[in-house]
Amino acid sequence: MSQNPKPSHGLSVCPGCTEPLESGDRFCGACGYDLSTAPVAEPDRPTVAIGTPVDWPAAPPRDSGSLSTATQHPGDLPGTDSGGNDLTAVEAGAHGLPPGAPAGGGDFELAAPDPRTSVQVDRTAAPEPPPAPAVPLCVACRAGRVDTDGYCENCGHAQPRERDHMERDLGGVAAVSDRGLRHHRNEDAFAVATTALPDGSPAALAIVCDGVSSATRPDEASAAAAEAAGASLLTSLPRGTHPQQAMHEAIVAASRAVNSLVEGPGPDVPEHDPHHHRNAPACTVVGSVVAGGLLVVGWVGDSRAYWVPDDRSAPPARLTEDDSWAAQMVATGLMNEAEAYADERAHAITGWLGADAYELEPHTAAFKPDRSGVVVVCTDGLWNYAEGAEDMARVVPADAAERPLHGAQVLVGHALDGGGHDNITVALVPFTAAPQGAGSA
């Protein structure tokens, strides 16, 4: 994906009508808005909380032939390393799916297993025919066979799909995703995993993606993005890549995966026709990595991450800023928060992964919490029912860090009790702070 230069006025879309802006525009070509009067938004800057600095291992040398990306590099971001210094301008590597990498959240449609893969064939004799796969029975009438279209041949009942409700518990991280009460399918996806850093210390990661319903195949977009981002992190973290840089690379990998879903143009459409990418598969992404005393988040879109300390007398925090119309209005000073979020355009996203995105702007931030707690990584299907950090902290169970799967189940239940108007996905990543005065691992 090529990156267009950012407009000199600091806006990617018009504050008046949300039309895309070109570099150097003084007025919006659609509505005539005077861009010189729009306050310049503050750049996206990571926040580093207080805590003991971490002695992070240096990344090994890279093969220069693998450094290829048309998007911005980690050095272009105002990121910080574990000591609070700016990240070195090292280009993001293009990581594909490593052989045997776990799929993460169980969030993909799985083909029926081939029984022949587990049969030892005696090549000196005629092979036995593989056993016929079991025919599933209807969950409603328990008598009819389920046809390939997912409906019972006897009573016609639609069978639950694998992605209607998914759970994954790895101890150090857990996630739950549910279709909700109003949508006909689940267009969210997640990937959770644990791994080890070069020094042997543990790392946990969670990726949550929300398919853009107005685009084509949003469920495929979210699944591809979650799988690619999770696989990228599982490749880079064990090599010693700084977690904030690894998160940036993971979002780039997720973007490539979603872009690859665009189907070729028809016979009557030129390959480079700008209309070819219109309504291409798209999704949002948010992720978190907990490793080596650091808490790193990265995102594009309006899926969010929250910090909820175990000590509820300490303040919780929202760790991400939405790529949305309302957030841009507030950031530029054109509206206050109440006015912006009351507008019908409030939740229109201004950033996403997909071939028709204006440009890829991965946001990353690194934190060093001085106390233990849990990171809540979720789609708007949850935070619509607990928007503020204090609201989220009130519904997160007190033992969420010890029982992350139970905590995620409670949060999904909270959204369902609130109406379940959207797909709901939440991952919980516990963070354990080092004892005061302890050295870094």
C-alpha positions in Angstrom: 0.0 0.0 0.0 1.5 3.4 -1.0 1.4 6.2 1.6 0.3 9.6 0.6 2.0 12.7 2.2 0.1 14.0 5.1 -1.7 17.3 4.5 0.2 20.3 5.8 -2.8 21.3 7.8 -2.5 18.1 9.8 -6.0 16.7 8.8 -6.6 13.6 6.7 -10.4 14.4 6.3 -12.4 17.6 6.2 -13.7 18.6 9.7 -16.9 19.8 8.0 -17.9 16.9 5.8 -15.3 14.1 6.4 -14.2 14.1 2.8 -10.5 13.1 2.2 -8.1 16.0 1.9 -5.0 16.3 -0.3 -1.7 17.7 0.7 -1.6 21.5 0.5 -5.3 22.0 0.3 -6.4 25.3 1.7 -10.1 24.7 1.3 -12.2 21.5 1.2 -13.1 20.7 -2.4 -16.4 19.2 -1.4 -17.9 21.7 1.1 -15.4 24.7 0.9 -14.4 24.5 4.5 -11.5 26.9 5.3 -8.8 24.6 6.5 -6.6 27.4 7.7 -9.1 28.0 10.6 -9.0 24.4 11.8 -6.7 24.0 14.9 -3.9 21.5 14.3 -4.4 18.3 16.1 -1.7 17.1 18.5 0.4 14.3 17.0 -0.2 10.8 18.3 2.4 10.3 21.1 3.0 7.3 23.3 2.9 7.7 27.1 5.4 6.1 29.3 4.3 5.7 32.9 6.6 5.6 35.9 8.4 2.4 36.8 11.7 0.7 36.8 13.5 0.9 33.4 13.8 -2.5 31.7 17.1 -3.7 30.2 15.7 -4.8 26.9 17.8 -7.1 24.7 19.1 -5.6 21.4 17.6 -6.9 18.3 19.9 -9.1 16.1 21.1 -7.8 12.7 18.5 -8.2 10.0 18.7 -9.3 6.4 18.5 -6.1 4.4 16.6 -8.0 1.7 13.7 -8.5 4.1 13.2 -4.8 4.9 10.4 -3.9 2.6 7.3 -1.8 3.4 5.6 1.1 1.7 4.1 2.3 4.9 5.6 4.5 7.6 8.5 3.1 9.6 8.8 2.8 13.4 11.3 5.6 13.4 8.7 7.8 11.9 6.5 7.3 15.0 7.2 9.3 18.2 7.7 6.0 20.0 9.9 5.3 23.0 12.1 2.4 24.0 12.2 0.8 27.5 14.4 3.7 28.8 12.1 6.4 27.5 14.3 7.3 24.5 13.1 7.6 20.9 13.1 4.4 18.9 15.8 3.9 16.4 14.6 4.4 12.8 14.7 0.8 11.7 12.4 -0.2 9.0 9.6 -2.6 9.8 10.2 -6.2 8.5 7.6 -8.0 6.4 6.7 -11.0 8.4 4.5 -13.7 6.9 3.0 -16.6 8.7 5.8 -18.7 10.3 5.4 -22.5 9.7 3.4 -24.0 12.4 2.4 -20.7 14.1 -0.7 -21.1 16.2 -3.8 -19.5 14.8 -4.5 -17.7 18.0 -8.1 -17.3 19.0 -9.7 -20.2 17.2 -11.4 -17.5 15.2 -11.3 -19.0 11.7 -13.6 -21.4 9.9 -11.9 -24.8 10.1 -12.2 -27.4 7.4 -13.3 -30.9 8.4 -10.3 -33.0 9.3 -9.1 -35.5 6.7 -9.1 -38.9 8.4 -6.4 -40.1 5.9 -3.9 -37.9 7.6 -3.9 -40.1 10.6 -3.9 -43.4 8.8 -0.6 -45.3 8.5 -0.7 -46.8 5.0 1.0 -50.2 4.4 2.4 -49.8 0.9 2.8 -53.5 0.4 -1.0 -54.1 0.5 -4.0 -52.3 -0.8 -4.8 -49.4 1.4 -8.0 -49.4 3.5 -10.6 -46.9 2.5 -10.8 -44.0 4.9 -13.7 -44.1 7.3 -16.6 -41.8 6.4 -16.8 -38.6 8.4 -19.6 -38.5 11.0 -22.7 -36.6 9.9 -23.6 -33.9 12.4 -27.1 -33.9 13.9 -29.3 -30.9 14.3 -28.9 -29.2 17.7 -32.7 -28.4 17.7 -34.4 -31.6 16.8 -31.5 -34.0 17.4 -32.7 -36.2 14.5 -32.2 -34.4 11.2 -28.9 -34.3 9.3 -27.2 -30.9 8.9 -26.8 -30.1 5.2 -23.6 -28.4 3.8 -25.4 -25.0 3.9 -25.7 -25.2 7.7 -29.4 -26.0 8.0 -31.2 -29.1 9.3 -32.7 -31.3 6.5 -35.5 -32.3 8.9 -36.6 -29.1 10.7 -34.8 -26.4 8.8 -33.1 -25.0 11.9 -30.0 -22.9 11.3 -27.1 -24.5 13.1 -24.7 -22.4 15.3 -21.6 -21.4 13.5 -18.1 -21.9 15.0 -17.6 -18.1 15.2 -20.9 -17.4 16.9 -19.2 -17.9 20.3 -15.5 -18.5 20.7 -13.3 -18.7 23.9 -9.6 -19.2 24.4 -7.8 -19.4 27.8 -4.0 -19.6 28.0 -3.7 -18.6 31.6 -1.6 -15.6 30.9 -4.2 -14.2 28.5 -7.7 -15.1 27.6 -10.4 -14.0 25.1 -14.1 -14.4 24.4 -16.0 -13.4 21.3 -19.8 -13.5 20.8 -22.1 -12.8 17.9 -24.3 -10.7 20.1 -28.1 -10.5 19.9 -28.8 -8.5 16.8 -26.2 -9.5 14.1 -26.6 -12.6 11.9 -22.9 -13.5 12.1 -19.8 -12.7 14.1 -17.6 -10.3 12.2 -15.1 -10.0 15.1 -11.9 -12.1 15.4 -9.1 -12.4 17.9 -5.7 -14.0 18.4 -4.1 -14.7 21.8 -0.8 -16.3 22.5 2.1 -16.6 24.9 5.8 -16.9 24.0 9.2 -16.3 25.5 11.7 -13.5 25.0 15.4 -14.2 24.3 16.2 -14.2 28.0 13.5 -16.8 28.7 11.0 -14.4 30.3 7.4 -14.8 29.4 5.4 -12.5 27.0 1.6 -12.5 26.4 -0.2 -10.9 23.4 -3.7 -10.3 22.3 -5.1 -9.0 19.0 -8.7 -8.0 18.5 -10.2 -7.1 15.2 -13.7 -5.8 14.2 -14.9 -6.2 10.6 -16.3 -3.1 9.0 -19.9 -4.2 8.3 -20.4 -1.8 5.4 -17.5 -3.4 3.5 -17.5 -6.7 1.8 -16.5 -9.9 3.6 -15.8 -8.2 7.0 -15.6 -11.5 8.8 -12.8 -12.6 6.5 -11.0 -9.3 6.9 -11.0 -9.5 10.7 -9.9 -13.2 10.7 -7.0 -12.5 8.3 -5.8 -9.5 10.3 -5.9 -11.2 13.6 -4.0 -14.2 12.3 -1.4 -12.2 10.6 -0.8 -9.8 13.5 -0.6 -12.6 16.0 1.8 -14.6 13.8 4.0 -11.5 13.3 4.4 -10.9 17.0 5.2 -14.6 17.6 8.0 -14.2 15.1 9.5 -10.9 16.2 9.2 -11.1 20.1 11.4 -14.2 20.5 14.0 -12.6 18.3 14.4 -9.7 20.7 12.5 -7.0 18.7 11.4 -4.2 21.0 7.7 -4.9 21.7 6.6 -1.4 20.5 8.4 -1.9 17.2 7.0 -5.5 17.0 3.5 -4.2 17.5 4.0 -1.7 14.6 5.2 -4.5 12.3 2.3 -6.7 13.4 -0.2 -4.0 12.3 1.6 -3.6 9.0 1.4 -7.4 8.5 -2.3 -7.3 9.3 -2.9 -4.6 6.8 -1.1 -6.6 4.1 -3.3 -9.6 4.9 -6.5 -7.6 4.6 -5.3 -6.0 1.3 -4.6 -9.5 -0.1 -8.3 -10.3 0.2 -9.2 -7.9 -2.6 -10.4 -9.9 -5.6 -9.0 -9.3 -9.0 -10.9 -6.8 -11.2 -13.5 -8.1 -13.7 -12.8 -8.3 -17.4 -14.3 -4.9 -18.0 -12.5 -3.1 -15.1 -8.9 -1.9 -15.6 -6.5 -3.3 -12.9 -5.6 0.1 -11.6 -9.1 1.6 -11.7 -9.6 3.5 -8.4 -13.2 2.1 -8.2 -11.8 -1.4 -8.1 -10.9 -1.1 -4.4 -14.1 0.6 -3.4 -15.9 -1.3 -0.6 -12.9 -3.7 -0.2 -12.8 -5.9 2.9 -11.9 -3.8 5.9 -11.5 -4.1 9.7 -10.1 -2.3 12.7 -7.3 -3.7 14.9 -6.2 -3.2 18.5 -3.5 -5.3 20.3 -1.5 -5.5 23.4 1.8 -7.1 24.4 2.9 -7.6 28.0 6.6 -8.4 28.2 9.6 -7.5 30.2 7.9 -5.0 32.5 6.4 -3.2 29.5 2.8 -2.8 28.4 2.5 -2.0 24.7 -0.6 -1.2 22.7 -1.2 -0.6 19.0 -4.3 0.2 17.0 -6.0 1.4 13.9 -9.7 2.3 14.1 -12.0 2.5 17.1 -11.4 -0.8 18.9 -9.9 0.0 22.3 -7.5 -1.0 25.1 -8.1 0.0 28.8 -5.9 -0.3 31.9 -7.6 -1.5 35.0 -5.3 -1.8 38.1 -5.9 -4.6 40.7 -6.0 -1.9 43.3 -9.3 -0.2 42.4 -8.5 2.8 44.5 -5.9 3.7 41.8 -7.2 5.3 38.6 -7.9 3.2 35.5 -7.1 4.6 32.1 -8.0 4.3 28.4 -4.8 3.5 26.5 -6.0 4.2 22.9 -7.6 7.1 21.0 -10.3 6.3 18.4 -9.7 6.9 14.7 -13.2 8.4 14.5 -15.1 11.5 13.4 -16.0 12.4 17.0 -12.4 12.0 18.3 -11.1 14.2 15.5 -13.6 16.9 16.2 -12.6 16.9 19.9 -8.8 16.8 19.0 -9.1 19.7 16.7 -11.1 21.7 19.2 -14.1 22.1 16.9 -16.5 20.4 19.4 -16.4 19.3 23.0 -16.7 15.6 23.8 -20.4 15.7 24.7 -21.3 17.5 21.4 -19.1 15.3 19.2 -20.4 12.0 20.6 -24.0 13.2 20.4 -23.6 13.7 16.7 -24.9 11.0 14.4 -21.5 10.9 12.7 -19.7 10.2 16.0 -18.8 6.6 15.3 -17.8 7.0 11.7 -14.2 5.7 11.6 -11.4 7.6 9.9 -8.8 4.8 10.1 -9.0 1.2 9.2 -7.2 -1.7 7.6 -8.2 -2.3 4.0 -7.3 -1.6 0.4 -9.5 1.5 0.3 -8.1 3.1 3.4 -6.7 6.6 2.7 -3.4 5.7 4.3 -2.0 3.3 7.0 -1.4 5.1 10.3 -0.5 2.5 13.0 -0.6 4.0 16.5 1.6 2.5 19.2 2.3 3.4 22.8 4.4 1.9 25.5 3.7 2.0 29.2 5.4 0.9 32.4 2.7 0.5 35.1 4.0 0.7 38.6 1.4 -1.7 39.9 -0.3 -4.9 38.8 -3.5 -4.9 36.8 -5.2 -6.2 33.7 -5.3 -4.8 30.1 -8.8 -5.0 28.5 -8.6 -5.2 24.7 -12.0 -5.0 23.1 -14.2 -4.0 20.2 -17.0 -1.4 20.4 -19.5 -4.1 21.0 -18.2 -4.0 24.6 -17.1 -0.4 25.2 -20.4 1.0 23.9 -21.7 -0.4 27.3 -18.7 0.8 29.4 -17.2 3.7 27.5 -15.2 5.6 30.2 -12.2 4.1 31.9 -14.1 4.3 35.3 -17.1 2.6 33.7 -14.9 -0.3 32.4 -13.2 -0.7 35.7 -16.6 -1.1 37.5 -17.6 -4.0 35.3 -14.2 -5.8 35.3 -14.3 -8.5 38.0 -11.9 -7.9 40.9 -10.1 -11.3 40.2 -9.8 -10.7 36.5 -6.0 -10.9 36.6 -6.1 -14.3 38.3 -9.0 -15.6 36.2 -8.8 -13.8 32.8 -11.2 -16.2 31.0 -13.9 -15.7 33.7 -13.3 -11.9 33.5 -13.8 -11.9 29.7 -17.0 -14.0 30.1 -18.4 -11.5 32.6 -17.6 -8.6 30.3 -19.3 -10.2 27.3 -22.3 -11.0 29.5 -22.4 -7.3 30.5 -22.7 -6.3 26.9 -25.3 -8.9 26.2 -27.3 -7.7 29.2 -27.0 -4.2 27.8 -28.7 -5.2 24.5 -25.9 -7.0 22.5 -26.5 -4.7 19.6 -23.1 -5.5 18.0 -20.6 -8.4 17.9 -18.7 -8.5 21.2 -15.0 -9.4 21.6 -12.7 -8.9 24.6 -9.3 -10.2 25.6 -7.8 -9.8 29.0 -4.0 -9.6 29.5 -2.8 -9.6 33.1 0.1 -7.5 34.0 2.3 -8.2 37.1 4.4 -5.4 38.3 7.9 -6.2 39.7 8.2 -5.7 43.5 9.4 -2.3 44.5 13.2 -2.2 44.5 13.6 -5.4 42.3 15.9 -5.2 39.4 14.8 -5.9 35.9 14.7 -9.4 34.5 
